[in-house]
Amino acid sequence: MLPALSFHPALAQYPEKKWFNKDDSTYGYYVTIKPTSRIQGALILLDGYGGNADNFLSETKIHNVAWNNDILTVCIPTSTHLYADQPMIELMNTIIKEILQTYSLRKDQFAIGGMSSGGTIALRYAELCNEKPSEFPIHPNAVFDVDSPVDLVGLYKSSERDLKKNNGGWWLGEAQMIMDRFKSELGDPYKDLKNYQQVSPFLRDMKDTVNERSLTEMAVRTYHDVDVNWFIQNRGRSLYETNMLDGSELISRLVLLGNKQAEFVASKIPGRRSNGSRHPHSWNIVDEIDLIQWIKEKLHFYPDHLFKPYSYEAPADWTHETILFPIDFAPGLSYKGFEDLRFAPGWGNEKSKEKWAYTLLWWLDDHYSFNEKIIQQNLETYFTGLTKRRAVADKLDMTAYTPAKVQVQKIKTIKEDIETYTATASIFDAEVTKKPGNLYFKIHIKECRDKTRTIVLIETAGNPFNQPVWLKLDKINEGFKCEK
């Protein structure tokens, strides 16, 4: 059971073709399937040899499940590319840069995968993103292949064995094509190993191979139909002529290198094309729902897998809540990230000394600057939206309602802060007292090692700063650490 995921075919979004070069009908476009909800991450998909950017979508439901789970799917054409050569890398960089700009995604909000040679390209591209981060637009957190040849020298040699067996199958023509292409483009695989190393995810027989080392910190999966008898009976092939042998070796090496996120996934169902024909080399060997669950975990999706690399503790009887930006009642706050809240037990009791006592941690996915005016606008937007939503929901007399008015003052910076502020707000308290009232704030712009984030911790209470509840609020702030 995977309750966090769902798939509703009747609601599935249609693919949209995006052209960036209409003069190139083969490589001048890509295809997106955009979720109607928020986008929490992107999945780059690559088909195998001869694939364009959408003809394989009838073979899998990966994009449908992704659409229903906050994932933008981006399909990139591969056509005649068998590996990640320079033109293929440049094509992917061009498209991914456009995706980053169009959808305002972070570099680490990407997963990438493909079937057959598409998976070979995906793996090598993921390695290069780690090897040369300044030259590549993203830092994917997950990569997978679907029955892909992960060792190109191994593919050459298995093609050579196929031809020697000469068992009369159509795949002999494919084997000859592979050998001819590799010899022409990369040289003799028994001599020119460095050429193969540049484009192959790894080389099993090469000493001191280093490419797979770039995957040691990344989640990696390789999918295979492991019905060996089918290969023997229908192709005259042993394990030595399949992709799963090298796939298992790659995963084994990654595990030995310390990668605890590397998996060899044996398909639970036989490989089969959409026309019904049995074929181990098929997209359908991937369990789409399980794959998307895996991607959501590795990309730290809200709410189940949200990455919180900090220590932020409140007393045991305080309650927690996490809200993703943009916040529904305050859409004017255009930040990306999330807020992590801690509520005192007496938060909603107008007679309690803990009335309105809580803290808001804003974990923002970019670098932002703050001053008195910006903080004033943020707090007014936030608390006007919050109280108005409650007033409307409770059908209060809106003639008595007034928007929040906030005054902010910068004070002496306290330890672990970049800047420290205090503020007071006049609000219509639709949440607790149902009448006008005041809120008090301490705002901490936190000093953290991760310069790609901005961290703001806000202490809030309905009682002035000289009341005992502020000792508890201050203790929460003092205990906050950016790294666990």
FENWO-V839555 format. One record per residue. N is the residue number from 1. PSI is psi in whole degrees, 0 to 359 (none if undefined). OMEGA is omega in whole degrees, -180 to 180 (none if undefined). Layout:
BEGIN
N_PSI_OMEGA, N_PSI_OMEGA
END
This chain:
BEGIN
1_132_178, 2_77_-172, 3_341_-178, 4_349_-176, 5_152_176, 6_160_-180, 7_119_180, 8_95_-176, 9_326_-177, 10_339_-179, 11_358_-170, 12_139_-177, 13_152_178, 14_145_175, 15_145_179, 16_123_-179, 17_130_-180, 18_118_-180, 19_133_170, 20_350_175, 21_92_-176, 22_351_175, 23_348_-179, 24_97_-176, 25_346_-179, 26_313_-174, 27_4_-173, 28_18_-177, 29_171_170, 30_171_-177, 31_136_177, 32_148_169, 33_106_-171, 34_129_177, 35_151_179, 36_340_176, 37_196_177, 38_158_175, 39_117_178, 40_349_180, 41_172_-179, 42_143_177, 43_118_177, 44_125_180, 45_139_-180, 46_128_178, 47_174_-179, 48_194_-175, 49_130_180, 50_0_-175, 51_138_167, 52_197_-172, 53_3_179, 54_353_-176, 55_341_-179, 56_353_-175, 57_338_176, 58_349_-177, 59_354_-174, 60_158_174, 61_14_-179, 62_313_-177, 63_329_177, 64_315_179, 65_321_178, 66_315_-180, 67_323_-177, 68_4_-177, 69_37_172, 70_23_-178, 71_126_172, 72_124_176, 73_133_179, 74_119_-179, 75_127_-176, 76_132_-180, 77_144_177, 78_329_180, 79_242_-173, 80_9_-180, 81_129_177, 82_347_-177, 83_176_-175, 84_75_174, 85_177_-174, 86_317_177, 87_322_179, 88_320_178, 89_316_180, 90_321_177, 91_313_-180, 92_318_179, 93_318_-180, 94_312_-178, 95_317_-177, 96_323_176, 97_321_178, 98_322_177, 99_316_179, 100_315_-178, 101_318_-176, 102_320_-173, 103_5_175, 104_48_179, 105_156_172, 106_162_180, 107_332_-175, 108_13_-180, 109_33_-174, 110_142_164, 111_156_-177, 112_141_180, 113_166_-180, 114_166_178, 115_141_178, 116_230_-179, 117_337_174, 118_323_176, 119_325_175, 120_315_179, 121_316_-178, 122_315_-179, 123_313_-179, 124_322_178, 125_319_178, 126_319_177, 127_315_-178, 128_327_177, 129_327_178, 130_323_-179, 131_321_-174, 132_67_-173, 133_332_-180, 134_343_-177, 135_356_-176, 136_144_-170, 137_342_-175, 138_166_172, 139_85_-176, 140_145_179, 141_350_-180, 142_143_178, 143_143_178, 144_156_173, 145_152_-179, 146_102_-179, 147_53_-177, 148_149_173, 149_105_-174, 150_349_176, 151_108_-174, 152_330_173, 153_319_176, 154_323_177, 155_318_178, 156_314_-176, 157_325_177, 158_327_175, 159_322_178, 160_319_178, 161_322_177, 162_314_-178, 163_325_179, 164_324_177, 165_327_176, 166_55_-176, 167_13_169, 168_9_-178, 169_162_178, 170_335_-176, 171_349_177, 172_324_176, 173_322_177, 174_318_179, 175_318_179, 176_319_178, 177_316_-180, 178_313_-179, 179_318_180, 180_317_-180, 181_313_-177, 182_317_178, 183_318_-178, 184_318_-172, 185_328_-174, 186_346_179, 187_191_-178, 188_118_-178, 189_346_178, 190_350_-177, 191_319_-171, 192_53_-174, 193_330_-179, 194_325_177, 195_320_179, 196_324_-179, 197_330_-179, 198_334_-172, 199_349_-177, 200_138_178, 201_322_171, 202_166_178, 203_113_-173, 204_320_-171, 205_3_-179, 206_133_177, 207_142_176, 208_35_174, 209_140_-171, 210_345_-172, 211_314_-176, 212_341_178, 213_336_178, 214_352_-180, 215_7_-173, 216_337_-180, 217_9_-174, 218_148_174, 219_128_-175, 220_135_173, 221_143_170, 222_127_-176, 223_138_180, 224_144_167, 225_115_-171, 226_24_178, 227_85_-175, 228_320_-180, 229_325_179, 230_316_179, 231_317_-178, 232_314_-174, 233_328_-173, 234_345_-180, 235_351_-175, 236_28_-177, 237_148_171, 238_184_177, 239_332_-177, 240_339_179, 241_16_177, 242_167_178, 243_344_-173, 244_335_-179, 245_309_179, 246_328_177, 247_319_179, 248_325_179, 249_320_177, 250_311_-179, 251_320_178, 252_317_180, 253_319_-180, 254_319_178, 255_317_179, 256_332_177, 257_358_177, 258_6_179, 259_111_180, 260_4_-179, 261_17_-179, 262_130_-174, 263_137_166, 264_119_-175, 265_112_176, 266_126_-177, 267_140_178, 268_349_-180, 269_157_178, 270_145_175, 271_135_-178, 272_136_177, 273_167_-177, 274_339_177, 275_2_177, 276_350_-176, 277_141_178, 278_127_-180, 279_112_-179, 280_336_-176, 281_71_-172, 282_152_178, 283_330_-170, 284_354_177, 285_352_177, 286_127_171, 287_105_-171, 288_318_-178, 289_317_178, 290_320_178, 291_313_-178, 292_324_174, 293_316_179, 294_316_180, 295_317_179, 296_322_177, 297_314_-175, 298_335_178, 299_6_173, 300_57_-179, 301_147_172, 302_139_0, 303_344_-168, 304_332_-172, 305_18_-175, 306_130_-177, 307_120_-179, 308_85_-174, 309_51_-178, 310_166_175, 311_123_-172, 312_91_-170, 313_144_174, 314_167_176, 315_153_-172, 316_331_-177, 317_5_174, 318_146_-180, 319_160_-176, 320_153_171, 321_146_177, 322_134_-179, 323_135_-179, 324_137_170, 325_146_-4, 326_143_-177, 327_135_-172, 328_323_-178, 329_354_179, 330_61_-177, 331_344_178, 332_346_174, 333_102_-170, 334_24_179, 335_161_169, 336_141_-176, 337_216_180, 338_164_172, 339_138_-177, 340_117_-170, 341_149_175, 342_119_-174, 343_132_174, 344_152_180, 345_328_-178, 346_15_-175, 347_314_-174, 348_15_-179, 349_114_-175, 350_341_180, 351_355_-176, 352_148_173, 353_352_177, 354_17_-180, 355_128_179, 356_16_-178, 357_115_175, 358_168_177, 359_147_178, 360_117_173, 361_117_176, 362_113_178, 363_101_-168, 364_136_-173, 365_53_175, 366_177_176, 367_122_180, 368_148_175, 369_147_-180, 370_148_171, 371_184_-176, 372_318_-177, 373_316_-179, 374_317_179, 375_319_177, 376_312_-180, 377_318_180, 378_313_-178, 379_322_177, 380_318_177, 381_315_-176, 382_307_-172, 383_337_170, 384_313_179, 385_318_-178, 386_311_-176, 387_326_179, 388_319_178, 389_316_-180, 390_319_-180, 391_318_179, 392_316_-179, 393_324_-179, 394_3_178, 395_45_177, 396_165_177, 397_105_-175, 398_350_176, 399_338_179, 400_352_-176, 401_139_173, 402_144_176, 403_159_179, 404_140_175, 405_126_-170, 406_140_172, 407_133_-174, 408_142_177, 409_131_174, 410_135_-179, 411_181_179, 412_132_-177, 413_129_179, 414_170_-178, 415_140_179, 416_2_177, 417_152_166, 418_317_176, 419_152_179, 420_138_-179, 421_158_166, 422_161_-180, 423_155_170, 424_148_-179, 425_138_170, 426_122_-177, 427_162_164, 428_110_-170, 429_77_179, 430_344_-176, 431_317_-170, 432_297_-172, 433_343_-177, 434_30_178, 435_168_-180, 436_148_180, 437_186_-178, 438_148_171, 439_152_-179, 440_144_-173, 441_147_161, 442_128_-175, 443_125_-177, 444_116_171, 445_113_-166, 446_148_175, 447_118_-179, 448_156_-178, 449_326_-177, 450_99_-176, 451_355_176, 452_358_180, 453_157_169, 454_131_-175, 455_124_179, 456_126_176, 457_123_-176, 458_122_172, 459_136_-176, 460_142_174, 461_158_176, 462_5_178, 463_147_-175, 464_169_-173, 465_342_-178, 466_4_-179, 467_152_-174, 468_333_-177, 469_335_-179, 470_338_174, 471_320_178, 472_317_-180, 473_316_180, 474_325_-180, 475_323_177, 476_315_179, 477_316_-178, 478_331_-179, 479_354_-178, 480_132_176, 481_137_-177, 482_336_177, 483_137_180, 484_none_none
END
